[in-house]
Amino acid sequence: MSQGPLMPKATAVWLVENTSLAFDQIADFCKLHPLEVKGIADGEVAAGIKGLDPVSTGQLTREEIEKAQKNPNHRMKVAVSKVKLPEVKRSTKGPRYTPLSRRQDRPNAILWLLRNHPELKDAQVMRLVGTTKSTIQQIRDRTHWNSGSLQPMDPVTLGLCTQIDLDFEVQRAAKDRPAVEPGEGGPTLMPTEMSLAPEPDFEEAPRRPGGRDDERLDADSVFARLKPLRRGEEDEDDDV
């Protein structure tokens, strides 16, 4: 996908007012919808926006505009700047910079992170919302000067960080968390079969086969069989 110009709506306003380009050509160059460009021409869209000359800013050449005006099928391209700007390297040290208009939302974002992701370390919260460790501690201890009015709010919704940054820190915190070995996680749930099974009635429970009662009955039957034999032996002794 080709790169569009800076301030596309302001550029579209200038092209609509100063050229005879078709709406499709302006929309393709500014990466806008053709109906949006038509709305700019009708004064329904981008009202109050001052046009930005793409030629003076070096984003478009006069030759490219003239070529497009002569050929409605021609698609203009952003001019390549001949000036090479030095690459700005972002420092990884220190908290993330937060615009002044959003700094008042940082305590709400910190409260949201502490409640929804307690596994995050203070350094991770500092990177996400651009705060200090003392502020995090004050919100955690409810000693912050505005603790009574704080409302937990998602830092992604507030624009303090991206969803990718938040997911990365959460996954990183999960990896750093020690694994829980089996048997150390506290009591576990019983299987469904055991939890739904009726409790045994010990008073009416049947006797186990081979128990003491069965052994007693077996002994009585044995003695009952031995009595006739014992009587026969006594009768023989009397005859002798």
C-alpha positions in Angstrom: 0.0 0.0 0.0 1.5 3.4 -1.1 1.9 6.1 1.5 -0.5 9.0 1.4 0.3 12.7 2.0 0.5 14.4 5.3 -2.8 16.0 6.4 -4.8 14.3 3.7 -8.1 16.2 4.2 -6.3 19.6 4.1 -4.5 18.4 0.9 -7.8 17.3 -0.6 -9.3 20.7 0.1 -6.5 22.4 -1.7 -6.7 20.0 -4.7 -10.5 20.5 -5.0 -10.2 24.3 -4.9 -7.1 24.7 -7.1 -7.2 21.9 -9.7 -9.6 20.2 -12.1 -8.7 16.7 -10.9 -11.4 14.1 -10.7 -12.7 13.1 -7.3 -11.3 9.6 -7.8 -7.9 10.9 -8.5 -7.9 13.1 -5.4 -9.3 10.3 -3.3 -6.7 7.9 -4.5 -3.9 10.3 -3.8 -5.2 11.4 -0.3 -6.3 7.9 0.7 -9.9 9.0 1.1 -13.2 7.8 -0.1 -14.5 9.4 -3.3 -17.8 10.3 -1.6 -15.7 12.1 1.1 -14.0 14.1 -1.6 -17.3 14.9 -3.1 -18.5 16.1 0.3 -15.5 18.4 0.5 -16.4 19.9 -2.9 -20.0 20.4 -1.7 -18.9 22.0 1.5 -20.4 19.2 3.7 -17.1 17.7 4.8 -14.0 19.3 6.2 -15.7 22.6 6.8 -13.3 25.1 8.3 -10.2 23.2 7.3 -7.6 25.3 5.5 -6.2 23.8 2.3 -2.6 22.6 2.3 -0.6 23.0 -0.8 1.2 19.7 -1.5 3.5 21.3 -4.0 5.0 23.8 -1.5 5.4 21.0 1.0 7.3 18.9 -1.5 4.7 16.1 -1.6 3.6 16.6 -5.2 5.0 18.2 -8.3 3.3 20.5 -10.8 4.2 18.1 -13.6 2.4 15.3 -11.8 -0.7 17.5 -11.4 -0.7 18.5 -15.0 -0.3 14.9 -16.2 -3.2 13.8 -14.0 -5.5 16.7 -15.3 -4.8 15.6 -18.9 -5.4 11.9 -18.2 -8.3 11.0 -15.9 -6.9 7.5 -15.5 -3.6 8.7 -14.2 -2.9 8.1 -10.5 -0.7 10.6 -8.8 2.1 9.4 -6.5 3.7 11.2 -3.5 7.0 12.8 -4.5 10.1 11.3 -2.9 11.8 13.8 -0.8 15.4 14.5 -1.7 16.2 15.6 1.8 17.1 12.7 4.1 16.1 13.4 7.7 18.1 11.7 10.5 16.3 8.8 12.1 15.0 9.7 15.5 15.8 6.9 17.9 13.4 6.7 20.8 15.1 6.3 24.2 14.0 3.2 26.0 14.9 4.7 29.4 12.4 6.6 31.4 8.6 6.6 31.4 6.5 6.9 28.2 5.7 10.4 27.2 2.1 11.3 27.6 0.4 14.4 26.0 -0.7 17.0 28.4 -4.4 16.5 27.5 -4.3 12.9 28.6 -2.1 13.1 31.7 -5.2 13.6 33.9 -6.4 10.2 32.8 -3.3 8.3 34.0 -4.5 7.7 37.6 -7.7 6.1 36.2 -5.6 3.9 33.9 -3.3 2.9 36.7 -6.3 1.9 38.8 -7.6 -0.2 36.0 -4.3 -2.0 35.5 -4.0 -2.7 39.2 -7.5 -4.2 39.4 -7.5 -6.2 36.1 -3.8 -7.2 35.8 -2.4 -7.4 39.3 0.4 -9.6 37.9 2.0 -6.6 36.2 5.1 -5.2 37.9 5.4 -1.5 38.7 8.0 -1.1 35.9 5.5 -2.5 33.4 2.8 -0.2 34.5 5.2 2.7 34.2 6.1 1.8 30.7 2.4 1.4 29.6 1.0 4.7 31.0 4.1 6.8 31.6 3.9 7.3 35.3 6.1 7.0 38.4 6.5 4.3 41.0 5.4 6.7 43.8 2.1 7.4 42.0 1.4 3.7 41.5 2.0 3.1 45.2 -0.2 6.0 46.2 -3.1 4.6 44.1 -2.5 1.1 45.4 -2.6 2.3 49.1 -5.5 4.8 48.3 -3.3 7.7 49.6 -3.6 9.5 46.2 -5.0 13.0 46.6 -7.8 12.2 44.2 -8.5 8.6 45.3 -12.2 9.2 46.0 -12.9 10.3 42.5 -10.8 7.8 40.5 -12.6 5.5 38.1 -10.8 2.5 36.5 -10.5 3.1 32.8 -8.8 1.0 30.1 -5.5 2.7 29.1 -6.0 1.5 25.5 -9.4 3.3 25.3 -7.8 6.4 26.8 -5.1 6.3 24.1 -2.2 6.0 26.7 -1.0 2.7 25.1 -1.8 0.3 22.4 -3.5 -3.1 22.7 -0.3 -4.7 21.4 1.8 -3.1 24.1 -0.7 -4.2 26.8 -0.9 -7.7 25.6 2.9 -7.9 25.4 3.3 -6.8 29.0 0.6 -9.2 30.2 2.2 -12.2 28.4 5.6 -11.2 29.7 4.2 -11.1 33.3 2.6 -14.5 32.8 6.0 -16.0 31.7 7.7 -14.5 34.7 5.1 -16.0 37.1 6.4 -19.2 38.7 4.6 -22.3 37.6 2.3 -24.0 40.2 3.2 -27.6 40.8 0.4 -30.2 41.2 -0.9 -30.4 44.7 0.1 -26.8 45.5 -2.9 -25.0 44.1 -5.2 -25.6 47.1 -8.3 -27.9 47.1 -9.6 -29.0 43.8 -13.1 -29.7 42.7 -14.5 -33.2 43.1 -15.5 -35.2 39.9 -19.2 -34.8 38.9 -19.9 -38.4 39.6 -18.7 -38.1 43.2 -20.4 -34.8 43.9 -23.8 -36.0 42.6 -23.7 -39.4 44.2 -26.1 -39.9 47.2 -24.5 -40.1 50.6 -24.4 -43.7 52.0 -26.8 -44.7 54.8 -24.6 -46.4 57.3 -27.5 -47.6 59.4 -29.2 -49.5 56.6 -26.0 -50.5 54.8 -25.9 -54.2 53.9 -23.5 -56.4 55.6 -20.3 -57.1 53.7 -19.9 -60.7 52.4 -17.3 -62.5 54.4 -17.8 -60.3 57.5 -17.9 -61.5 61.1 -21.6 -62.4 60.9 -20.9 -64.7 58.0 -18.0 -66.2 59.8 -20.2 -66.8 62.8 -22.9 -68.5 60.7 -20.3 -70.7 59.1 -18.8 -71.8 62.5 -22.3 -72.7 63.8 -23.0 -74.8 60.8 -19.8 -76.6 61.2 -20.5 -77.4 64.9 -24.0 -78.6 64.0 -22.5 -81.1 61.6 -20.0 -82.4 64.2 -22.6 -83.1 66.8 -24.0 -86.3 65.2 -20.5 -87.6 64.7 -19.6 -86.9 68.3 -22.8 -88.7 69.5 -21.9 -91.8 67.4 -18.4 -92.0 69.0 -20.0 -91.9 72.5 -22.4 -94.7 71.7 -19.5 -96.9 70.5 -17.7 -96.3 73.7 -20.8 -97.3 75.7 -21.1 -100.6 73.8 -17.4 -101.5 74.5 
